[in-house]
């Protein structure tokens, strides 16, 4: 039963990950045009760059603060285990040690569909971006895991507060235009304005959600929550305005014209801004800071609003049925979901709603040890629904003009301290290829998988153990020339 519940939670989380932007922090001190996405004031090594549509920049990012790869697949109690969460002897207590009061999962992605940058004289640099982005943030209260993994008889008389449950899924297009300006050969200031066009959004706002288990094993729910949706969905309702289903309207995308009309003909408009500064303290030392992704989107089209504000007790089934084997936990969960759906009302009024982007603040310093080698430190704070996600990156960077750039980094994030990353870029003619991985697994364990019947043949697979962050970036740029640094004793970061 415990394994079944764990499997359900794992499947739920995998589904969220598939829905998956913060950019790689390693590229901050690399000679890449994309580093202006992290700080619009950072200097550029090429006088002109053009991003190849769909290939110039692809970023995939999945962060969480409670689940490691090893928690799912590695069974340390029996070294010859198959996939761990499917085993009856899975160590639930060991897994629950990692669960926090607030557990977050942030799967994001970004594709730079178009990029353009060019210098205008010695001190000005302009850049234009068109990005397709999805920002997804899920907060899971610790009580949710206690419910899933506690024996039913131990739940009696307890109340679980699930009010911290929150989910935001946002897909949007971002059109950005920015400029950086150098002053006095020491100070660089950059700003980028953004026009945001919302594609789809689902935002769950939970004001109150309490689940109580009564002495007779029935359960009571006190719910006050709202789900706002903007997207190609249809929600059939019954005579009492309860939702019967949520249906995806695929007819919007039957052809290219329909898809284009949906993407560009909607009224979900927002705005954003990036601000950055970089300052040469000495010939070798540079400090910088930036605020990125300050913005919002006002959702007005294809609005659906679902509200639940009620108290009810469901007694048709109870946890005792699960304990004595009369009902499975999955069946109980389905009954619970049906009861919750019957408490939800679909609001006829199409109420526009606003979502705000997760925004970030970065502060960094770099020091040139030689003409081609520098070391850097970068602190990055991401603010998601007033909650902070902290990361610190230390890096050693080799920049050979605008031909070759390499960075090796150590970073701490998500309460994990064994994170190593690397990135490189190489230029061949006008083509610049780059690839970056923020976290390379350094500890691996063997998973033994049974195949066939007795006598059982086995095959062994090596898997990363302590791995809770996946972040990769890669792309191809067309680059030309190099920026002018006349009047500067030593360029900011760059070596030309």
C-alpha positions, 0 to 999 in steps of 0.5 A, spaced: 500 500 500 505 504 501 509 503 495 502 504 491 501 511 494 509 513 493 508 511 486 502 515 485 506 521 488 512 520 483 507 519 477 504 526 479 511 529 480 513 526 473 507 529 470 509 536 473 516 535 470 514 534 463 510 540 464 517 544 464 526 558 466 532 561 469 538 561 465 544 557 467 548 561 472 555 558 469 554 562 462 555 569 466 562 569 465 563 566 459 564 570 452 557 568 450 551 573 447 546 569 451 549 572 458 545 578 457 539 574 459 542 574 466 545 581 466 544 586 460 550 590 462 555 585 461 560 586 455 559 582 449 565 579 445 562 580 438 560 586 434 554 582 431 551 576 433 545 573 430 541 567 433 539 561 429 531 560 429 530 555 434 537 553 435 540 559 438 538 557 445 535 552 449 534 551 456 531 546 460 531 546 468 528 542 473 529 544 481 526 541 487 528 541 494 526 534 497 527 529 492 533 526 490 534 521 484 537 516 489 530 516 493 526 514 487 531 508 484 536 506 489 535 501 495 541 502 500 538 496 505 538 491 499 544 492 494 540 488 489 534 491 489 530 493 483 526 500 482 526 502 489 519 505 490 516 499 487 518 494 493 514 493 499 521 494 503 522 501 501 524 505 507 519 510 508 522 513 514 528 514 510 525 518 505 520 522 509 527 525 513 528 529 506 521 532 507 520 539 509 514 543 511 514 547 504 517 542 498 517 546 492 518 543 484 520 548 479 520 545 472 522 551 467 524 551 459 526 556 454 527 556 447 530 563 444 527 563 437 530 569 435 536 573 437 540 579 435 545 583 438 550 589 435 555 594 437 554 602 435 560 605 436 565 604 442 560 604 448 553 602 445 550 595 444 543 593 442 540 586 443 533 584 441 530 577 443 524 573 442 523 567 447 518 562 448 518 560 455 514 556 460 515 558 468 512 552 473 512 553 480 509 547 485 509 548 492 507 541 496 506 542 504 509 537 508 502 534 511 501 531 504 506 526 504 504 525 511 498 523 509 500 519 503 505 514 508 502 514 514 498 508 516 490 509 516 489 507 523 495 512 525 491 518 522 485 518 526 484 524 530 489 528 526 488 534 522 492 536 516 493 543 514 494 543 506 493 550 505 500 551 503 498 547 496 500 552 490 501 551 483 502 556 477 503 554 470 505 559 465 506 559 458 508 565 454 512 569 449 517 574 450 519 580 446 525 584 448 529 590 446 535 592 450 541 596 450 547 597 454 552 603 455 559 604 457 561 610 461 568 613 463 571 606 461 569 603 467 561 603 468 556 599 464 549 600 465 544 595 461 536 595 461 531 591 457 524 592 456 519 586 454 513 585 451 509 579 454 504 575 450 500 570 454 499 563 451 496 559 457 496 559 464 493 555 470 494 558 477 491 555 484 490 560 490 489 556 496 486 560 502 485 554 506 485 547 505 484 542 512 483 535 512 481 532 518 480 524 520 474 523 525 474 518 530 469 514 526 474 514 520 470 518 516 474 525 513 472 532 513 474 537 508 474 545 509 476 548 503 477 555 500 481 555 494 480 558 487 483 555 480 484 560 474 485 558 467 486 561 461 487 556 455 484 552 450 480 548 455 472 547 455 469 545 462 462 542 461 458 543 467 452 540 470 445 543 472 448 545 479 455 548 475 459 543 478 465 541 473 464 534 469 470 534 466 476 539 463 477 538 456 483 540 451 480 543 445 485 541 440 481 544 434 485 550 435 491 547 432 488 543 427 492 547 422 498 553 421 493 558 421 489 556 427 495 555 431 498 562 429 491 565 430 491 562 437 498 564 439 498 572 436 491 573 436 489 573 444 489 579 449 493 576 454 498 582 454 504 584 460 510 587 460 517 586 464 524 589 465 531 587 466 536 592 469 543 591 470 550 594 472 557 592 471 563 596 474 571 595 473 573 597 480 580 596 478 584 593 472 583 586 474 576 586 478 569 587 476 563 587 480 556 586 477 549 586 479 542 585 476 535 584 477 531 580 471 524 578 470 520 583 473 514 583 470 506 581 469 501 578 465 494 580 465 490 574 462 483 576 459 482 571 454 479 564 454 478 565 462 475 559 466 474 560 474 473 554 479 472 556 486 471 551 492 468 554 499 465 549 503 465 544 509 463 537 508 464 530 511 464 524 506 462 518 510 460 513 504 467 510 505 473 511 510 480 510 512 478 503 515 476 500 509 483 501 506 486 498 513 482 492 512 483 491 505 475 493 503 478 499 499 484 500 496 488 507 497 487 509 490 480 508 490 479 512 496 483 518 493 478 517 487 472 518 491 476 524 495 477 527 488 470 526 486 467 529 493 472 535 492 469 536 485 462 536 487 464 542 492 467 546 486 463 551 482 464 554 475 464 561 475 460 564 469 463 571 470 469 571 466 474 574 471 481 577 468 486 575 473 494 577 473 500 573 474 507 575 476 513 572 473 518 569 478 524 574 478 531 574 480 537 578 483 544 576 482 550 579 485 557 577 482 565 579 482 570 576 477 578 577 478 582 576 472 588 572 474 592 572 467 590 575 460 585 569 459 584 566 466 579 569 471 575 566 477 568 569 479 563 568 484 555 569 483 550 569 488 543 568 485 536 569 488 530 567 485 523 570 488 517 565 487 511 567 490 515 571 495 519 565 497 526 565 496 530 560 492 538 561 493 544 559 489 551 560 490 556 559 484 564 559 484 567 558 477 574 558 474 573 561 467 578 561 461 576 566 455 581 566 449 578 572 445 571 570 442 574 563 439 574 559 445 570 560 452 570 554 458 568 555 465 568 550 470 564 551 476 562 549 483 555 551 486 550 550 492 543 550 491 537 546 493 540 544 500 545 540 496 553 541 496 556 537 491 554 540 485 559 541 479 558 544 472 561 546 466 560 550 460 564 551 453 563 555 447 567 554 441 567 559 434 569 556 427 568 561 422 562 565 424 559 559 427 559 559 435 557 552 438 556 552 446 553 547 451 552 548 459 550 543 464 550 546 471 550 540 475 554 534 473 553 528 478 559 526 482 556 520 486 553 514 482 550 507 485 549 501 481 541 499 480 540 491 479 534 490 475 531 483 474 530 480 467 525 474 466 524 468 470 528 464 475 533 463 475 533 470 474 538 474 469 540 481 472 543 487 468 546 492 472 545 500 471 549 506 474 545 511 476 546 518 479 545 518 487 544 525 490 541 529 484 535 534 485 537 539 479 537 538 472 539 544 468 542 544 461 543 549 456 546 549 448 545 552 442 548 555 436 550 563 434 552 566 428 557 571 430 561 576 427 567 581 428 569 583 435 567 589 440 572 595 440 575 596 447 579 603 445 581 607 451 580 601 456 586 599 460 583 592 460 577 589 458 571 587 463 572 580 463 573 579 456 580 578 453 581 579 445 
